[in-house]
């Protein structure tokens, strides 16, 4: 794989050609990353105009169409960031094999750490101006002042770059595990110090079912302590309640690389994945419609058990279905897709500022929430890639973005 393919996954690891001679086969993973990056932009646009005030700039919906945006956000949240972690995990072993432990960690610190600092120091001050203006007005009514530097420090978090933050932790843990295994079992390594790539073997349906059950139970127990409404300040994790999914999907991605699982999935597995995700959703609808929101958050309620069962089943079904769909139907790239791929990570880095700017630009427009979402989204997607192109054109920026 090329470094451009890696950039689109928000800094996973590049795949050396020596381990993947059929490079064109992996173009579908590249295209998956483009689609997921676009989904991130749409997700935060929906948050802007829905009923979930978890963004830098929001206009709470005043009509029923806002509920449609909330449902869209719910479906996205159930699988798309976990899918990102899985793809990142898939490319991590090859990067480690090519570089070794210390160079691998240094590379991750550069390619993940520098964009994270760029967001915190350059982009986030811009995206936070709306919240600062509102809070400053509240202070002024009480005859007090609030300097921006104090607001910035007290509201410190990584925003959407929390993903990069967590991925950096996963990469360091992976390097420590690999180094420990190499010391304990040097006889299992190849002559150049790499772990041998195992022969491709298909995933067994029973293994998928057992993993789905295990993930659901682990998430259910996790939410006794970390319910879905939990927010971790300073670190800035907006969805720590999904951490079992994020961590396990990263591990599955690593194993998928070693065993060739994406290439061995059958077309039937993809169709079954979509069917199971749809069936699980239909079964979950009566619960989510009738239950009080607090009972879905966690704390050991039966509604929470139903919620994590749906999330786990839906996420795995979507991963299976989308992987096969893109592998069979979208395993090619032209100049346009290549452009989208090269700039996808820069889109992830800068899209918050773009969406906040568009929020202010369209503030005057009074329209149903869904209509305004559609309009802003249609402008946001091409604009995000245009801004990403400008950013990556800066000197040396393309070395980390």
C-alpha positions, -999 to 999 in steps of 0.1 A, spaced: 0 0 0 11 36 -5 14 62 22 -16 80 6 -37 50 14 -26 52 50 -34 89 53 -71 84 45 -75 61 75 -65 89 99 -30 76 104 -31 39 104 0 23 91 12 20 54 12 -15 39 45 -25 24 43 -39 -11 64 -69 -1 36 -82 21 8 -73 -2 18 -80 -38 -17 -76 -51 -19 -39 -42 -50 -32 -63 -71 -56 -42 -67 -32 -12 -81 -2 -31 -115 -11 -16 -101 -4 19 -89 29 6 -124 37 -7 -139 25 26 -118 51 44 -130 78 21 -166 69 27 -161 68 65 -144 102 64 -173 116 45 -196 100 70 -178 118 99 -185 151 82 -222 142 77 -224 130 113 -212 163 128 -234 182 104 -264 162 117 -254 169 152 -253 206 144 -290 207 134 -304 178 155 -313 175 192 -279 163 205 -259 194 216 -225 178 214 -207 200 189 -190 234 188 -219 251 171 -255 239 172 -289 250 162 -313 227 181 -341 215 158 -375 232 162 -394 206 141 -398 169 140 -372 163 112 -346 168 139 -355 133 151 -344 119 118 -310 135 122 -307 120 157 -315 85 143 -288 91 117 -263 100 144 -273 69 164 -268 45 135 -234 61 127 -222 60 163 -229 23 166 -203 13 140 -183 39 121 -156 49 146 -151 12 156 -146 5 118 -120 32 117 -101 15 146 -104 -19 128 -89 -5 96 -61 12 115 -54 -21 133 -53 -39 100 -23 -18 87 -4 -16 120 15 -50 119 30 -43 85 42 -9 96 58 -23 127 74 -51 107 89 -26 83 102 -2 108 108 -20 141 97 -10 176 113 24 182 110 38 146 74 26 146 66 46 178 85 76 165 66 75 133 33 73 151 42 102 173 50 123 142 20 113 121 -5 113 149 10 136 174 17 166 151 -18 167 137 -32 164 172 -11 194 184 -21 213 152 -57 209 160 -54 218 197 -32 249 191 -45 262 158 -79 249 148 -96 244 182 -93 281 192 -113 289 160 -140 263 166 -145 274 202 -153 310 195 -191 304 195 -191 288 229 -168 315 243 -191 342 230 -222 327 247 -204 321 280 -188 356 279 -222 371 276 -234 352 307 -205 364 327 -211 400 315 -247 399 328 -232 392 362 -207 420 359 -178 396 355 -153 390 327 -139 358 312 -107 361 292 -104 338 263 -72 321 274 -90 310 306 -120 297 287 -97 278 263 -78 261 292 -109 252 311 -126 238 281 -95 219 268 -102 188 249 -92 171 216 -125 175 199 -129 150 169 -92 143 172 -99 121 202 -97 93 177 -61 101 169 -54 104 207 -68 69 214 -52 54 183 -18 67 194 -23 49 227 -33 17 209 -2 19 187 21 23 217 5 -7 234 8 -27 203 45 -19 200 50 -29 237 32 -62 232 52 -70 200 85 -62 217 76 -84 247 66 -113 224 98 -110 205 119 -113 236 99 -142 250 96 -162 217 125 -152 194 123 -186 177 89 -176 162 103 -147 142 117 -148 106 153 -141 99 147 -104 95 129 -102 129 93 -101 116 64 -122 126 55 -146 98 24 -139 78 0 -168 83 -19 -185 55 -53 -169 48 -81 -187 65 -117 -178 64 -136 -166 95 -159 -192 108 -196 -181 114 -194 -195 149 -164 -173 157 -183 -142 145 -214 -151 166 -193 -157 197 -174 -124 193 -206 -105 189 -220 -120 221 -187 -114 240 -186 -78 228 -222 -72 238 -216 -86 273 -183 -67 278 -200 -34 268 -230 -41 290 -207 -46 320 -185 -16 310 -216 6 311 -222 -2 347 -193 21 353 -192 42 321 -228 49 309 -233 64 275 -238 99 289 -202 99 303 -178 125 290 -141 125 300 -129 161 304 -95 174 293 -88 141 275 -120 149 255 -134 114 249 -170 120 238 -180 83 237 -159 64 263 -189 40 267 -179 25 233 -143 17 244 -148 -21 244 -158 -19 208 -129 4 198 -103 -17 215 -116 -50 203 -121 -38 168 -85 -26 167 -73 -61 178 -96 -77 153 -80 -55 126 -45 -67 136 -57 -104 135 -74 -98 102 -41 -87 87 -23 -118 99 -50 -142 87 -62 -125 55 -98 -123 67 -110 -94 45 -100 -112 14 -114 -145 25 -149 -132 33 -175 -147 10 -202 -127 -8 -228 -146 13 -211 -133 45 -216 -97 32 -253 -103 25 -258 -120 58 -241 -91 75 -265 -65 61 -295 -88 68 -285 -93 104 -279 -56 109 -314 -48 95 -331 -76 115 -314 -64 147 -325 -29 141 -361 -39 135 -361 -59 167 -345 -30 186 -370 -3 174 -398 -11 199 -373 -8 228 -357 25 217 -391 40 210 -408 31 243 -379 32 267 -369 63 287 -335 76 275 -319 72 309 -326 34 309 -307 30 277 -275 45 291 -263 16 312 -264 9 350 -275 -27 343 -310 -22 330 -325 -46 306 -330 -18 281 -293 -12 283 -287 -49 275 -310 -46 245 -291 -15 234 -256 -30 235 -270 -62 219 -282 -41 190 -250 -20 188 -227 -50 187 -248 -69 162 -254 -39 140 -217 -29 140 -204 -63 131 -231 -68 105 -222 -34 89 -185 -42 89 -190 -75 72 -215 -61 47 -195 -30 38 -162 -48 35 -176 -73 10 -196 -46 -9 -166 -24 -13 -143 -53 -22 -166 -66 -49 -180 -34 -63 -156 -6 -54 -122 -21 -57 -108 5 -82 -97 41 -82 -95 68 -107 -79 103 -104 -109 116 -84 -108 88 -58 -71 92 -56 -75 129 -47 -101 121 -21 -79 95 -6 -48 117 -4 -67 144 14 -90 124 37 -69 127 68 -66 164 63 -104 165 60 -107 148 93 -83 173 109 -99 204 96 -136 196 91 -146 210 125 -136 245 116 -153 242 82 -186 231 97 -185 258 124 -179 284 97 -207 271 76 -230 271 107 -224 308 111 -227 314 73 -261 298 72 -274 311 105 -298 335 88 -316 306 70 -348 294 87 -357 260 74 -366 225 87 -337 208 104 -334 181 78 -335 205 49 -309 227 65 -287 196 71 -290 186 35 -281 220 22 -251 225 45 -239 189 39 -239 195 2 -217 225 6 -196 210 34 -183 179 17 -166 195 -13 -155 225 8 -139 202 34 -118 185 6 -109 219 -9 -97 232 25 -78 199 30 -61 205 -4 -50 239 7 -37 227 40 -17 198 25 -2 223 0 16 241 28 53 233 31 60 199 46 23 194 55 20 164 32 46 146 52 22 142 81 -12 146 65 
